Amino acid sequence: MKFVTKRIHAFLDYPVAIALIILPIVLGLGSSNPLALYLSIATGVAALILTLLTDHHLGVYPILSYKFHLTVDFLVAIVFIIAPFIFSFEGIDAYYYWINGAAVLTVVSLHKPEISV
């Protein structure tokens, strides 16, 4: 039951990138390790750049393949899931990364393959 199309994914990318930049500040991340704040912000900036450069209808300079974009999303999800263990994030710092990692992994795993004609 894969239903996340390239179009749906494109519409999710910009708000997610902005949220990764703003939410850590709003939530006050970084109490267990300052990296909990900066990792999300840096990832949000990178996600925004990735989205601008992805070959989908909302990409501004579509030079990167959508498949590459999905691969990066998958890797970010894995990093977010393991980051709390590696960097000793606790409390909201850890939950933030686990929830975001699980959400991105879910979106990537529900990606509907495109049918070529």
C-alpha positions in Angstrom: 0.0 0.0 0.0 2.4 2.6 -1.3 0.7 6.0 -1.9 3.3 8.7 -1.4 3.8 10.0 -5.0 6.7 12.1 -6.2 4.2 15.1 -6.3 3.0 14.5 -2.7 6.6 14.1 -1.5 7.6 17.4 -3.2 4.8 19.3 -1.3 6.0 17.8 2.0 9.7 18.8 1.5 9.6 22.5 1.9 7.5 22.6 5.2 9.5 19.8 6.6 12.8 21.6 5.9 11.5 24.8 7.5 10.2 22.8 10.5 13.6 21.2 11.0 15.1 24.7 11.2 12.5 26.3 13.4 11.2 23.5 15.7 14.5 22.9 17.6 14.5 26.5 18.6 10.8 26.6 19.6 11.1 23.3 21.5 14.3 24.4 23.2 16.4 21.4 22.1 19.9 21.0 23.2 19.5 20.5 27.0 21.2 17.1 26.9 23.7 18.0 24.2 23.9 21.3 22.2 24.3 19.1 19.0 20.6 18.2 19.4 19.8 21.8 18.4 22.4 22.3 15.6 22.0 18.9 13.9 18.3 19.6 13.1 19.0 23.1 11.9 21.8 22.0 9.7 19.7 19.1 8.3 16.9 21.5 7.6 19.1 23.8 5.6 20.5 20.9 3.7 17.0 19.5 3.1 15.9 22.9 1.7 18.9 22.9 -0.7 18.3 19.3 -1.6 14.6 20.1 -2.4 15.6 23.2 -4.5 17.9 21.0 -6.5 15.7 17.9 -6.9 14.2 16.9 -10.3 10.5 17.2 -9.3 7.9 19.9 -10.1 8.8 22.1 -7.1 12.6 21.9 -7.7 13.9 25.3 -8.7 17.2 24.0 -10.2 16.3 20.3 -11.0 19.8 18.8 -11.3 19.6 16.0 -8.7 17.5 12.9 -9.4 14.5 12.1 -7.3 16.0 8.7 -6.6 19.1 10.4 -5.1 16.7 12.6 -3.0 14.9 9.5 -1.6 18.3 7.9 -0.8 19.4 11.0 1.1 16.0 11.1 3.0 16.5 7.4 3.9 20.0 8.1 5.2 18.8 11.1 7.2 16.1 9.0 8.8 18.7 6.4 9.9 21.0 9.1 11.3 18.1 10.7 13.2 17.1 7.3 14.7 20.7 6.5 15.9 21.8 10.0 16.8 20.3 9.9 20.4 22.3 6.8 21.1 25.6 8.1 19.6 25.4 11.6 21.1 23.6 10.8 24.4 20.5 12.8 23.6 17.9 12.5 26.4 14.3 13.5 27.0 12.8 15.8 24.3 16.1 15.9 22.4 16.0 12.1 21.9 12.2 11.9 21.3 12.4 14.7 18.7 15.0 12.7 16.6 13.3 9.4 17.0 9.9 10.8 16.0 11.3 12.6 13.0 13.5 9.7 11.9 10.5 7.4 12.1 8.3 9.8 10.2 10.9 10.2 7.3 11.4 6.5 7.2 7.7 6.0 6.9 7.3 8.5 4.1 10.2 6.9 2.2 8.9 3.4 2.7 5.5 4.4 1.4 6.9 5.9 -1.7 4.9 4.8 -4.8 7.3 3.9 -7.6 6.7 5.8 -10.9 5.5 3.8 -13.8 7.5 4.5 -17.0 5.8 4.4 -20.3 
